[in-house]
Amino acid sequence: MSIPQLLVHDHKDNVGVVVVEGLTAGTEMLCVVTHDNSSFQLVANDDVPIGHKIALKDLSSGDTAIKYGEDIGKFVAEVKKGSHVHVQNLKTKRW
């Protein structure tokens, strides 16, 4: 049995959360969708710390980030599938 490196909460999500320490660029991650326990593979483009997000598809500046099936912010830069999502490319819509 393999241990997932990325958790996705809902099929509508476009970001997932890294759940292992020391995830490095080039890792082929086991990604699990917690809603129905389905899984898929995705290659990490960057070293990403535990608890940080990874894009599940190519995203453009202005796109809405979806996590838990909910709007969590707006992308302020282009993000490629498999890349690190954090303060450099995602901002809240609150201000």
Kinemage of the C-alpha trace (Angstrom):
@kinemage 1
@onewidth
@group {chain A} dominant
@subgroup {mainchain}
@vectorlist {calphas} color= white
{ca met a 1} P 0.000 0.000 0.000
{ca ser a 2} L 1.360 3.397 -0.972
{ca ile a 3} L 1.093 6.499 1.175
{ca pro a 4} L -0.417 9.536 -0.558
{ca gln a 5} L 1.749 12.639 -0.914
{ca leu a 6} L -1.127 14.952 -1.900
{ca leu a 7} L -4.702 15.173 -0.641
{ca val a 8} L -7.536 16.714 -2.630
{ca his a 9} L -10.839 17.197 -0.838
{ca asp a 10} L -13.304 17.469 -3.718
{ca his a 11} L -13.314 16.753 -7.459
{ca lys a 12} L -14.067 20.464 -8.070
{ca asp a 13} L -10.770 21.468 -6.408
{ca asn a 14} L -7.947 22.824 -8.561
{ca val a 15} L -5.339 22.626 -5.778
{ca gly a 16} L -4.280 19.828 -3.452
{ca val a 17} L -2.331 19.833 -0.175
{ca val a 18} L 1.077 18.200 0.337
{ca val a 19} L 0.858 15.816 3.311
{ca val a 20} L 4.458 14.542 3.519
{ca glu a 21} L 7.741 16.137 4.586
{ca gly a 22} L 10.459 16.684 2.000
{ca leu a 23} L 8.474 16.514 -1.242
{ca thr a 24} L 10.953 17.189 -4.044
{ca ala a 25} L 10.618 18.291 -7.651
{ca gly a 26} L 10.179 15.348 -10.007
{ca thr a 27} L 8.300 13.183 -7.488
{ca glu a 28} L 5.427 11.270 -9.046
{ca met a 29} L 2.863 11.795 -6.308
{ca leu a 30} L 0.015 9.539 -5.309
{ca cys a 31} L -2.916 11.964 -4.970
{ca val a 32} L -6.072 10.910 -3.116
{ca val a 33} L -9.466 12.609 -3.356
{ca thr a 34} L -10.894 12.314 0.155
{ca his a 35} L -14.514 12.778 -1.000
{ca asp a 36} L -14.599 9.287 -2.532
{ca asn a 37} L -11.115 7.844 -1.883
{ca ser a 38} L -10.279 7.868 -5.607
{ca ser a 39} L -6.694 8.497 -6.648
{ca phe a 40} L -4.550 9.805 -9.487
{ca gln a 41} L -0.869 10.515 -10.205
{ca leu a 42} L 0.716 13.958 -10.610
{ca val a 43} L 4.376 14.984 -10.927
{ca ala a 44} L 5.588 17.758 -8.614
{ca asn a 45} L 7.407 20.511 -10.521
{ca asp a 46} L 8.923 22.059 -7.384
{ca asp a 47} L 10.129 21.197 -3.911
{ca val a 48} L 7.001 21.870 -1.822
{ca pro a 49} L 6.795 21.977 1.987
{ca ile a 50} L 4.219 19.958 3.891
{ca gly a 51} L 0.905 21.824 4.202
{ca his a 52} L 1.455 23.865 1.037
{ca lys a 53} L -0.660 23.539 -2.095
{ca ile a 54} L 0.046 22.233 -5.603
{ca ala a 55} L -1.905 23.126 -8.759
{ca leu a 56} L -3.885 20.227 -10.211
{ca lys a 57} L -4.113 21.873 -13.655
{ca asp a 58} L -2.645 24.855 -15.486
{ca leu a 59} L -4.092 28.036 -13.959
{ca ser a 60} L -4.018 31.629 -15.173
{ca ser a 61} L -3.752 34.928 -13.350
{ca gly a 62} L -7.282 35.903 -12.332
{ca asp a 63} L -8.509 32.305 -11.949
{ca thr a 64} L -10.208 31.322 -8.696
{ca ala a 65} L -8.478 28.808 -6.426
{ca ile a 66} L -10.838 26.026 -5.320
{ca lys a 67} L -10.115 23.919 -2.208
{ca tyr a 68} L -12.708 21.920 -0.200
{ca gly a 69} L -14.982 22.694 -3.179
{ca glu a 70} L -14.881 26.368 -2.097
{ca asp a 71} L -13.341 29.611 -3.365
{ca ile a 72} L -10.168 30.263 -1.319
{ca gly a 73} L -8.643 33.094 -3.352
{ca lys a 74} L -7.481 34.434 -6.688
{ca phe a 75} L -4.366 33.521 -8.659
{ca val a 76} L -2.178 36.576 -9.270
{ca ala a 77} L 0.266 34.729 -11.540
{ca glu a 78} L 0.170 31.818 -13.961
{ca val a 79} L 0.709 28.428 -12.294
{ca lys a 80} L 1.499 25.244 -14.211
{ca lys a 81} L 0.008 21.864 -13.313
{ca gly a 82} L 2.165 20.281 -10.593
{ca ser a 83} L 3.618 23.604 -9.378
{ca his a 84} L 3.757 25.145 -5.907
{ca val a 85} L 0.796 27.369 -4.984
{ca his a 86} L 1.522 29.868 -2.206
{ca val a 87} L 1.750 33.617 -1.499
{ca gln a 88} L 3.833 34.229 -4.652
{ca asn a 89} L 0.894 33.328 -6.894
{ca leu a 90} L -2.289 33.229 -4.761
{ca lys a 91} L -3.991 36.007 -2.815
{ca thr a 92} L -7.190 36.298 -0.813
{ca lys a 93} L -10.120 38.108 -2.395
{ca arg a 94} L -10.892 39.805 0.923
{ca trp a 95} L -8.567 42.762 0.239
